[in-house]
Amino acid sequence: MSNLKKTISKNKNNKNNYKIIKSIFLSISLLMIIIFVSKISNIKNQIEYSSLKIPDSINKPFFMDNNGVVGDYIVNPANGYMVSENTLNIPVYKNSTFTFGKTFKGIRTMLMVYLTQLNYKITFNEDFTYGVIKPIIFGLFEIPSSLMNFTLKKIPDSNNWLRESTLFGHKYNYVLRDLNGLTLEQKQKIPLNALVFK
């Protein structure tokens, strides 16, 4: 009788393990499909809107000076594409668009960006001196501004932008500095061995 109970218990455990493995497999498969569809959608949009040019003021690489989330690294909006006369879409996971530090925090951020296929949709005013950034995940879902609220403000008489952010209630600011206008001290703050998407 005791052996029979053990056999029944073992069979139940095997069934539970099978269900868990099946759920994990299905979740990974669904995520891979979402990632594939998101990439195809971005490629399609980039081709469709290729005639719209990114304004010179944002069409260049920038140093994210004092970015407290992933460190001081590089962002290159030139790898994005315009989806209207005043709206720029930046696939954050795209090749060499963002760089990340070789730290646990940087790798964690990089992984989250890739798995969610994070895009930034930036809607500018008419003279391109102010923009509202909307994070979009899986190519479909816009994160509410109550959770993430990002803006860009052109700093007068310079090629730089002020990035103002509220992330889950925490506020922080940093400056996007034109790489061509960095001082020696600012250049020394840029990591030499950052990670990028290939």
N, C-alpha and C positions, 0 to 999 in steps of 0.2 A: 504493500500500500504506500509505504514511504517512497519507494522508488518511482511509483506511478505519479505521485505528487511532484517529485523532482523533475520528471520528464515533462509533465504538463507545464510546470513553471518555466522550464528551459525553453519550451516551444513558444510560450508567451513572450519571453524575453527576446527570442529570435525574431518573432513577428514585430515587436516594438522596434528593435534595431533596424529591421527592414524598412519600416515606416519612416523612421528618422532619416535613414540613408536616402530613401526615395524622395522625401521632402527636400533634403539638401540638394539632391541632383536636380529636381524640378526648379528649385529657387535659382541655382546657378545657371541652368539652361535659360530660364526666363530673363535673368540679368544679362546674359550674353546676347540674347535676341534684342533686348532693349538697347544695349550698347551698339549693336550692329545697325539697327534702324536709325538710331540717333546720328551715327556717323554718316550714313547714307543721306539722311535728311540735310545735314550740314553741307555735304558736298554738293547736293542738288541746289540748295539755296545759294551757295557761293557761286555756282555757275550761272544761276538765274539772275543774280544781282551783280554780276561782274562789271557791268557798265557804270555802276555807281562808285565813285572814288572816295576813299577815306580822306578827310581834310588834313592838310599838312600839319596842323597843330597837334594832332593826336597820332599821326601816321609815322611813328618812330618808336624805338625802344626807350624805356624809362627805368631809372633806378628807384625802387620803392624805399625811400629813406625813412627809417624808423617804423617800418611795418611790423607791428607787434605780433601778428598772427603767425606768419611763417618766416619771419626774419627779413633781413635786408637783401632783396634779390631783384631780378630783372623781370619786367613785363614788356611785351612787344605787341601793342594793339594792331600793328601793321599786318599781323597774321589773321586778323578778323575780316569781316566784310560788311558793307552797308546793306541794310534791308529796306531802307527808305532814305529820303534826302537828309534826314537828321537822326537816324537810328543805326548804331553800330552793334553788330553781334560779334562777340569774341568767344570762340571755343577755348576754354581754359585748358582743356586736356590736349589741345592740338600741339603738333611738333614745335618746340622752342618758343611757345607763346609765353609761358611762365617758367621760372626756375624755382627750385626748392632746395633747401639745405640738406646736407647729409647728416641729419639728426633724426631721432625718433619722431619729433614733432613735424619735421619737414616731410619725412617718408609717410607718416600718417595722413598728413594733408594731401599729399600727392595721390595716395591710394583712394581717399574719399573723393577727390576731384575726378579721378578716372572712373570709379564705379558709378558715380552719379552722372557722368558725362556733363559736367558743369559748364554752362554757358553764361556769359555776362551780356545782357542786352542793355546798351546805354542809349538813352534818348536825350539828345541835346536841344538847347534852345536855338533860335534862328542864327545867332552869331557865334555859335559854338564856344561859349564861355562858361556854360554850366550844363551838367548832365546828371540824369538820375539813372543809377545802375540797378537792374533787376536780375538777380540770380535765377537761372532756370535749370532744373535738373531733369535728366532723362529726355531732354529735348521737348518736354511737354509742360512740366509743372513749374509755375512761377512761385518762388518762396515769398510769403507775405511780408510786407514792409514792417509789420509789427515784430517780426523775428529778425530780419536783416534789412537794414536801411542804409544804402550806400549812395554817395553823391560825389561828383567831381566839380571843382571850381577852378577856372583858369586864374592863375596868379598874375595880376597886372604887371606889364613891362617885363615879362619873362617868358621862357618856353616851358614853364613848370605848371603842375596842377596840384591843388590841395584835394586830397581824398579824405572825406569825412564819413565815418562808419559807425553804425550802431549794430552790434552783434549780440543778439539775445539779451538786450538791455544794457550791455557794456559799450561805452563810447570810446573811440580812439581815432586819432587823425594821423596821417603821414603825408609826405610830399612825393609826388611823382616827378623826378628830376630828369630833364633831358640829358642823356648820356654824353652828348657832345659838350655840355656846359658844366661838367662836374669839376670841383676842385680836387686837388691831390688828396686831401683828407677824406673827401666823400668817396673817391675811387678806392681808397684803402679799406673802406667798410664793406666793399662787395666781396663775397666769398669767391675763392678761386676754383673751388671744386663742387659747385652746385649741381643738382640733378635736374634733368630736363626730359620731357617726353620725346621719344624718337619716332 
